[in-house]
Amino acid sequence: MKNNRRMKHWKGIAGGVACTLTVPLALGGAPVAHAAGAGGGAEAPLALVGELPGDVSLNNARFTVRAQPASEIDEAVNVGEVVPSLELPAELVKVEGNEFSLGVRPADLGDRFIGSDGLATVSVEVYLPDTNSISVTMASLRLVDGKSWSDPNHVVETAKSGAGVRAAAPVASKPVRVKMKPHPLPSAVTKKATRSAAARSAGDVGTQSAIERLLKTSNRTAVIGATYPIGDQKASMFHGSNRAITYGAAVNYSSWTASGSKSISNGYEFTWASKKSMRSHRTQVRYGLYSHMNKDGIELYRTWRPIVETGVTGEATLSSRPTWNKKAAHCGTLPTGSWSRTSSSGKSYSLAGGVKIKKVIGIDLSTNRNYASNSKLTYNLSSSTRKLCGNNEKPGLAGKIAQYRN
């Protein structure tokens, strides 16, 4: 948001969700949950803040918001099945100019939509009837103390029990922020969608999605970290269990573009052996291709999004050393010994092209991993190689760290 006054405006979001289950029998698949509307007097804590370009007005926008199933349920969806998501009422969205906010009561989601790791994922679809354009994104939320939401990359992953799920203690309470860009719906899609809507209901434009079906899956390599030892010194990395990493998603209206992300907690741990070589550290992530259709089964767009880490890890040698040592303010010379980055209070590791999916959709997608005691890298420091530099801060606070000679 642009200032504290605007943030205060978003904090006053109220409303509840009544949930019922229905089954789209004509299209088959698993039960799809639909919210019945906002009600009650309970306040819905701020979950997400979205922003579209400054010249876009959201006054006439139509929002479709869904909670994706918890990871344990999402992983069990088979190819060809409908994703059992929860549609939230539009009343939970508040609009101001080209920005919007979404409030969600944790109690309305429950265990089906909040995982045992405290993670929930929401998708937001904005349809602009004035320009017949659409924008879609998704983002994960972390349940904090059982009653509020925070960006998963801004919390310490210390498990607590509360409200039937594990929560986390916040470093700083920061809502998830997303930027969205509208894209024109292809004319052929618009004609099919509006024709089907007119035949069914005069008040339904037909250009909002109602059904999400899994078409296929693909296992993709993702870079989650990198180490740059020097000389005879070695470095390693540890990827612990129940550690959430955020992987990028993509949407295709007429061509593929990066849009949104999802955080996934792994169910395994792995320590890369200490080596002298510079290398990237990699996981394997199962991605799903999804078709998003209106109520009549007319496809509006497709998405690729992460489902689960498979437990397969890897590494790749890096040929060039970064020149972060040129900025003295981001460097430090330490005593000899072993140094590890374990604190999540600094910047996270991020890589715009971390998910290697370019051969499938023409672009790679992002990765983002925060540091913690169960997600760390380690350098061995000798008398002549005691200098560490970060790419964007001092080594203990930087997203990426490299080793140099004194």
KOLRO-973900 format. One record per residue (C-alpha): x, y, z; residue number from 1. Coordinates in steps of 0.05 Angstrom, whole numbers. Layout:
% KOLRO-973900
+--------+--------+--------+-----+
:      x :      y :      z : seq :
+--------+--------+--------+-----+
:      X :      Y :      Z : NUM :
...
+--------+--------+--------+-----+
This chain:
% KOLRO-973900
+--------+--------+--------+-----+
:      x :      y :      z : seq :
+--------+--------+--------+-----+
:      0 :      0 :      0 :   1 :
:     22 :     71 :    -10 :   2 :
:     18 :     97 :     62 :   3 :
:     -1 :     79 :    133 :   4 :
:    -68 :    114 :    126 :   5 :
:    -87 :     66 :     70 :   6 :
:    -64 :      6 :    112 :   7 :
:   -109 :     28 :    169 :   8 :
:   -167 :     29 :    120 :   9 :
:   -155 :    -44 :    102 :  10 :
:   -153 :    -67 :    174 :  11 :
:   -228 :    -57 :    185 :  12 :
:   -254 :   -116 :    145 :  13 :
:   -313 :   -155 :    173 :  14 :
:   -357 :   -212 :    152 :  15 :
:   -363 :   -287 :    156 :  16 :
:   -371 :   -346 :    110 :  17 :
:   -423 :   -401 :    112 :  18 :
:   -400 :   -462 :     74 :  19 :
:   -442 :   -513 :     38 :  20 :
:   -421 :   -570 :     -8 :  21 :
:   -447 :   -580 :    -78 :  22 :
:   -427 :   -627 :   -134 :  23 :
:   -425 :   -606 :   -207 :  24 :
:   -456 :   -671 :   -231 :  25 :
:   -454 :   -655 :   -305 :  26 :
:   -379 :   -645 :   -303 :  27 :
:   -361 :   -698 :   -253 :  28 :
:   -304 :   -697 :   -203 :  29 :
:   -297 :   -686 :   -129 :  30 :
:   -345 :   -643 :    -88 :  31 :
:   -333 :   -568 :    -97 :  32 :
:   -346 :   -524 :    -36 :  33 :
:   -383 :   -458 :    -45 :  34 :
:   -390 :   -403 :      7 :  35 :
:   -461 :   -379 :     19 :  36 :
:   -445 :   -306 :     35 :  37 :
:   -418 :   -260 :     88 :  38 :
:   -454 :   -260 :    154 :  39 :
:   -448 :   -253 :    229 :  40 :
:   -410 :   -197 :    263 :  41 :
:   -341 :   -229 :    269 :  42 :
:   -285 :   -190 :    237 :  43 :
:   -247 :   -224 :    180 :  44 :
:   -172 :   -210 :    190 :  45 :
:   -134 :   -180 :    132 :  46 :
:   -105 :   -236 :     89 :  47 :
:    -84 :   -204 :     23 :  48 :
:    -75 :   -137 :    -10 :  49 :
:    -76 :   -131 :    -86 :  50 :
:    -57 :    -76 :   -134 :  51 :
:    -72 :    -67 :   -208 :  52 :
:    -41 :    -13 :   -254 :  53 :
:    -58 :     58 :   -235 :  54 :
:   -103 :     70 :   -295 :  55 :
:   -148 :     11 :   -277 :  56 :
:   -212 :     24 :   -238 :  57 :
:   -241 :    -33 :   -198 :  58 :
:   -309 :      0 :   -187 :  59 :
:   -345 :    -48 :   -235 :  60 :
:   -297 :   -107 :   -226 :  61 :
:   -324 :   -177 :   -212 :  62 :
:   -282 :   -217 :   -163 :  63 :
:   -279 :   -292 :   -157 :  64 :
:   -240 :   -314 :    -96 :  65 :
:   -226 :   -386 :    -76 :  66 :
:   -188 :   -421 :    -20 :  67 :
:   -148 :   -478 :    -49 :  68 :
:   -151 :   -545 :    -12 :  69 :
:    -99 :   -558 :     41 :  70 :
:    -36 :   -591 :     15 :  71 :
:    -55 :   -659 :     42 :  72 :
:   -119 :   -657 :      1 :  73 :
:    -90 :   -621 :    -60 :  74 :
:    -37 :   -675 :    -67 :  75 :
:    -91 :   -729 :    -72 :  76 :
:   -128 :   -698 :   -131 :  77 :
:   -120 :   -743 :   -192 :  78 :
:   -112 :   -722 :   -264 :  79 :
:   -182 :   -710 :   -293 :  80 :
:   -213 :   -692 :   -226 :  81 :
:   -242 :   -626 :   -204 :  82 :
:   -204 :   -590 :   -150 :  83 :
:   -247 :   -585 :    -86 :  84 :
:   -238 :   -511 :    -72 :  85 :
:   -279 :   -464 :    -29 :  86 :
:   -309 :   -404 :    -63 :  87 :
:   -310 :   -343 :    -18 :  88 :
:   -364 :   -289 :    -22 :  89 :
:   -346 :   -225 :    -59 :  90 :
:   -367 :   -186 :      2 :  91 :
:   -300 :   -203 :     34 :  92 :
:   -265 :   -161 :    -20 :  93 :
:   -259 :    -86 :     -7 :  94 :
:   -241 :    -40 :    -64 :  95 :
:   -208 :     28 :    -65 :  96 :
:   -186 :     57 :   -132 :  97 :
:   -140 :      7 :   -166 :  98 :
:   -128 :    -33 :   -102 :  99 :
:   -167 :    -85 :    -63 : 100 :
:   -161 :   -123 :      1 : 101 :
:   -186 :   -192 :     22 : 102 :
:   -206 :   -212 :     92 : 103 :
:   -214 :   -285 :    113 : 104 :
:   -236 :   -315 :    179 : 105 :
:   -192 :   -376 :    194 : 106 :
:   -251 :   -412 :    226 : 107 :
:   -289 :   -410 :    160 : 108 :
:   -234 :   -449 :    125 : 109 :
:   -221 :   -505 :    174 : 110 :
:   -175 :   -565 :    165 : 111 :
:   -196 :   -576 :     92 : 112 :
:   -167 :   -509 :     71 : 113 :
:   -114 :   -496 :    125 : 114 :
:    -59 :   -549 :    126 : 115 :
:    -27 :   -579 :    187 : 116 :
:     31 :   -532 :    172 : 117 :
:    -14 :   -471 :    181 : 118 :
:    -12 :   -454 :    107 : 119 :
:    -73 :   -434 :     66 : 120 :
:    -74 :   -414 :     -8 : 121 :
:   -123 :   -367 :    -41 : 122 :
:   -134 :   -352 :   -115 : 123 :
:   -162 :   -286 :   -138 : 124 :
:   -194 :   -274 :   -206 : 125 :
:   -212 :   -203 :   -226 : 126 :
:   -257 :   -193 :   -287 : 127 :
:   -264 :   -123 :   -315 : 128 :
:   -328 :   -121 :   -357 : 129 :
:   -315 :    -51 :   -385 : 130 :
:   -253 :    -76 :   -422 : 131 :
:   -270 :   -151 :   -424 : 132 :
:   -204 :   -165 :   -390 : 133 :
:   -184 :   -212 :   -335 : 134 :
:   -127 :   -220 :   -284 : 135 :
:   -113 :   -281 :   -242 : 136 :
:    -64 :   -293 :   -185 : 137 :
:    -54 :   -339 :   -125 : 138 :
:    -17 :   -332 :    -59 : 139 :
:     -5 :   -371 :      5 : 140 :
:    -20 :   -345 :     75 : 141 :
:      9 :   -367 :    142 : 142 :
:    -38 :   -373 :    201 : 143 :
:     -7 :   -336 :    260 : 144 :
:    -29 :   -353 :    331 : 145 :
:    -92 :   -385 :    303 : 146 :
:   -127 :   -319 :    289 : 147 :
:    -91 :   -276 :    237 : 148 :
:    -53 :   -282 :    172 : 149 :
:     17 :   -265 :    149 : 150 :
:     61 :   -273 :     88 : 151 :
:     95 :   -342 :     96 : 152 :
:    162 :   -310 :     81 : 153 :
:    156 :   -263 :    140 : 154 :
:    146 :   -310 :    198 : 155 :
:    190 :   -355 :    241 : 156 :
:    170 :   -427 :    232 : 157 :
:    164 :   -445 :    305 : 158 :
:    105 :   -492 :    312 : 159 :
:     51 :   -476 :    364 : 160 :
:    -14 :   -512 :    375 : 161 :
:    -77 :   -471 :    368 : 162 :
:   -146 :   -477 :    335 : 163 :
:   -129 :   -546 :    311 : 164 :
:    -71 :   -524 :    267 : 165 :
:      2 :   -507 :    277 : 166 :
:     15 :   -433 :    275 : 167 :
:     78 :   -391 :    274 : 168 :
:    107 :   -334 :    314 : 169 :
:    114 :   -271 :    272 : 170 :
:    178 :   -233 :    257 : 171 :
:    136 :   -177 :    229 : 172 :
:     62 :   -180 :    213 : 173 :
:     61 :   -167 :    139 : 174 :
:      1 :   -183 :     96 : 175 :
:     12 :   -217 :     29 : 176 :
:     17 :   -167 :    -27 : 177 :
:      5 :   -183 :   -100 : 178 :
:      9 :   -142 :   -163 : 179 :
:    -38 :   -160 :   -220 : 180 :
:    -43 :   -140 :   -293 : 181 :
:   -107 :   -147 :   -334 : 182 :
:   -105 :   -185 :   -400 : 183 :
:   -159 :   -184 :   -454 : 184 :
:   -199 :   -248 :   -459 : 185 :
:   -193 :   -278 :   -529 : 186 :
:   -255 :   -261 :   -570 : 187 :
:   -268 :   -335 :   -586 : 188 :
:   -269 :   -351 :   -511 : 189 :
:   -314 :   -291 :   -497 : 190 :
:   -365 :   -311 :   -550 : 191 :
:   -369 :   -383 :   -524 : 192 :
:   -374 :   -361 :   -451 : 193 :
:   -426 :   -307 :   -461 : 194 :
:   -468 :   -351 :   -506 : 195 :
:   -469 :   -407 :   -455 : 196 :
:   -487 :   -357 :   -400 : 197 :
:   -543 :   -326 :   -440 : 198 :
:   -574 :   -394 :   -451 : 199 :
:   -571 :   -409 :   -377 : 200 :
:   -583 :   -342 :   -342 : 201 :
:   -591 :   -271 :   -368 : 202 :
:   -554 :   -244 :   -308 : 203 :
:   -491 :   -286 :   -315 : 204 :
:   -436 :   -259 :   -360 : 205 :
:   -404 :   -327 :   -365 : 206 :
:   -333 :   -300 :   -362 : 207 :
:   -319 :   -318 :   -289 : 208 :
:   -290 :   -386 :   -272 : 209 :
:   -328 :   -436 :   -230 : 210 :
:   -291 :   -502 :   -241 : 211 :
:   -217 :   -521 :   -237 : 212 :
:   -196 :   -588 :   -266 : 213 :
:   -127 :   -621 :   -262 : 214 :
:   -105 :   -639 :   -333 : 215 :
:    -35 :   -667 :   -321 : 216 :
:     27 :   -662 :   -277 : 217 :
:    101 :   -651 :   -289 : 218 :
:    161 :   -657 :   -242 : 219 :
:    205 :   -595 :   -247 : 220 :
:    273 :   -577 :   -218 : 221 :
:    275 :   -515 :   -174 : 222 :
:    336 :   -477 :   -147 : 223 :
:    326 :   -461 :    -72 : 224 :
:    396 :   -437 :    -55 : 225 :
:    469 :   -430 :    -76 : 226 :
:    538 :   -433 :    -43 : 227 :
:    602 :   -401 :    -66 : 228 :
:    662 :   -427 :    -27 : 229 :
:    733 :   -407 :    -48 : 230 :
:    800 :   -442 :    -50 : 231 :
:    804 :   -506 :     -9 : 232 :
:    745 :   -485 :     35 : 233 :
:    678 :   -521 :     32 : 234 :
:    605 :   -502 :     38 : 235 :
:    540 :   -540 :     48 : 236 :
:    465 :   -530 :     55 : 237 :
:    411 :   -562 :     98 : 238 :
:    338 :   -567 :     76 : 239 :
:    297 :   -590 :    136 : 240 :
:    228 :   -622 :    140 : 241 :
:    165 :   -579 :    146 : 242 :
:    202 :   -521 :    115 : 243 :
:    159 :   -478 :     69 : 244 :
:    186 :   -453 :      3 : 245 :
:    147 :   -409 :    -44 : 246 :
:    145 :   -430 :   -117 : 247 :
:    118 :   -388 :   -174 : 248 :
:     55 :   -401 :   -215 : 249 :
:     35 :   -383 :   -286 : 250 :
:    -29 :   -368 :   -324 : 251 :
:    -47 :   -373 :   -398 : 252 :
:   -102 :   -330 :   -428 : 253 :
:    -71 :   -333 :   -497 : 254 :
:      2 :   -342 :   -477 : 255 :
:     38 :   -361 :   -413 : 256 :
:     57 :   -308 :   -362 : 257 :
:     82 :   -312 :   -290 : 258 :
:     26 :   -297 :   -240 : 259 :
:     25 :   -312 :   -166 : 260 :
:     57 :   -366 :   -124 : 261 :
:     44 :   -421 :    -74 : 262 :
:     83 :   -440 :    -11 : 263 :
:     95 :   -514 :      2 : 264 :
:    121 :   -549 :     64 : 265 :
:    165 :   -610 :     50 : 266 :
:    159 :   -677 :     85 : 267 :
:    233 :   -696 :     85 : 268 :
:    302 :   -667 :    101 : 269 :
:    368 :   -668 :     64 : 270 :
:    438 :   -643 :     77 : 271 :
:    482 :   -629 :     17 : 272 :
:    553 :   -655 :     29 : 273 :
:    607 :   -602 :     41 : 274 :
:    643 :   -588 :    -24 : 275 :
:    695 :   -540 :    -52 : 276 :
:    656 :   -526 :   -116 : 277 :
:    607 :   -469 :   -126 : 278 :
:    537 :   -498 :   -138 : 279 :
:    463 :   -488 :   -136 : 280 :
:    420 :   -531 :    -90 : 281 :
:    357 :   -559 :   -120 : 282 :
:    292 :   -593 :   -103 : 283 :
:    241 :   -627 :   -149 : 284 :
:    171 :   -599 :   -148 : 285 :
:    109 :   -632 :   -178 : 286 :
:     70 :   -580 :   -218 : 287 :
:     -1 :   -587 :   -243 : 288 :
:    -34 :   -560 :   -306 : 289 :
:   -105 :   -537 :   -292 : 290 :
:   -163 :   -517 :   -336 : 291 :
:   -208 :   -462 :   -308 : 292 :
:   -279 :   -464 :   -335 : 293 :
:   -343 :   -426 :   -326 : 294 :
:   -406 :   -459 :   -299 : 295 :
:   -421 :   -490 :   -367 : 296 :
:   -352 :   -521 :   -375 : 297 :
:   -326 :   -469 :   -424 : 298 :
:   -251 :   -461 :   -413 : 299 :
:   -230 :   -389 :   -397 : 300 :
:   -156 :   -399 :   -383 : 301 :
:   -104 :   -449 :   -357 : 302 :
:    -53 :   -447 :   -300 : 303 :
:      9 :   -484 :   -278 : 304 :
:     20 :   -485 :   -203 : 305 :
:     61 :   -525 :   -153 : 306 :
:     30 :   -583 :   -116 : 307 :
:     84 :   -618 :    -74 : 308 :
:    158 :   -628 :    -67 : 309 :
:    175 :   -699 :    -89 : 310 :
:    234 :   -710 :    -42 : 311 :
:    284 :   -713 :    -99 : 312 :
:    342 :   -665 :    -91 : 313 :
:    400 :   -644 :   -136 : 314 :
:    456 :   -595 :   -150 : 315 :
:    489 :   -561 :   -208 : 316 :
:    559 :   -531 :   -213 : 317 :
:    564 :   -456 :   -221 : 318 :
:    619 :   -428 :   -265 : 319 :
:    623 :   -355 :   -245 : 320 :
:    632 :   -322 :   -177 : 321 :
:    587 :   -262 :   -161 : 322 :
:    621 :   -195 :   -151 : 323 :
:    585 :   -177 :    -87 : 324 :
:    653 :   -163 :    -53 : 325 :
:    656 :    -98 :    -93 : 326 :
:    606 :    -68 :    -45 : 327 :
:    644 :    -64 :     21 : 328 :
:    581 :    -45 :     60 : 329 :
:    554 :   -115 :     46 : 330 :
:    617 :   -152 :     69 : 331 :
:    650 :   -174 :    133 : 332 :
:    715 :   -208 :    153 : 333 :
:    705 :   -260 :    207 : 334 :
:    750 :   -304 :    251 : 335 :
:    767 :   -374 :    227 : 336 :
:    713 :   -427 :    239 : 337 :
:    646 :   -450 :    214 : 338 :
:    593 :   -398 :    196 : 339 :
:    518 :   -412 :    182 : 340 :
:    460 :   -368 :    162 : 341 :
:    399 :   -390 :    203 : 342 :
:    360 :   -327 :    219 : 343 :
:    295 :   -311 :    183 : 344 :
:    298 :   -238 :    206 : 345 :
:    338 :   -217 :    145 : 346 :
:    324 :   -222 :     71 : 347 :
:    303 :   -288 :     39 : 348 :
:    336 :   -325 :    -18 : 349 :
:    298 :   -311 :    -83 : 350 :
:    310 :   -328 :   -156 : 351 :
:    265 :   -302 :   -212 : 352 :
:    279 :   -362 :   -256 : 353 :
:    287 :   -414 :   -202 : 354 :
:    234 :   -464 :   -226 : 355 :
:    259 :   -496 :   -291 : 356 :
:    195 :   -501 :   -331 : 357 :
:    215 :   -461 :   -393 : 358 :
:    214 :   -522 :   -439 : 359 :
:    140 :   -531 :   -422 : 360 :
:    113 :   -459 :   -421 : 361 :
:    168 :   -416 :   -450 : 362 :
:    187 :   -383 :   -384 : 363 :
:    218 :   -404 :   -318 : 364 :
:    183 :   -387 :   -252 : 365 :
:    206 :   -359 :   -185 : 366 :
:    230 :   -390 :   -120 : 367 :
:    233 :   -357 :    -51 : 368 :
:    261 :   -389 :     12 : 369 :
:    272 :   -357 :     79 : 370 :
:    327 :   -378 :    126 : 371 :
:    316 :   -415 :    191 : 372 :
:    350 :   -468 :    234 : 373 :
:    321 :   -521 :    189 : 374 :
:    338 :   -483 :    125 : 375 :
:    410 :   -459 :    127 : 376 :
:    475 :   -456 :     90 : 377 :
:    545 :   -464 :    121 : 378 :
:    614 :   -439 :    102 : 379 :
:    682 :   -462 :    129 : 380 :
:    728 :   -402 :    140 : 381 :
:    804 :   -407 :    139 : 382 :
:    855 :   -354 :    157 : 383 :
:    859 :   -328 :     84 : 384 :
:    785 :   -339 :     65 : 385 :
:    748 :   -306 :    122 : 386 :
:    710 :   -255 :     81 : 387 :
:    635 :   -264 :     68 : 388 :
:    592 :   -216 :     27 : 389 :
:    518 :   -213 :     15 : 390 :
:    483 :   -193 :    -49 : 391 :
:    438 :   -142 :    -16 : 392 :
:    459 :   -136 :     57 : 393 :
:    511 :   -159 :    107 : 394 :
:    519 :   -236 :    104 : 395 :
:    476 :   -250 :    165 : 396 :
:    418 :   -211 :    134 : 397 :
:    428 :   -222 :     59 : 398 :
:    388 :   -266 :     13 : 399 :
:    450 :   -294 :    -20 : 400 :
:    521 :   -301 :      9 : 401 :
:    589 :   -315 :    -23 : 402 :
:    659 :   -328 :      5 : 403 :
:    721 :   -288 :    -15 : 404 :
:    794 :   -282 :      1 : 405 :
:    811 :   -230 :     55 : 406 :
+--------+--------+--------+-----+
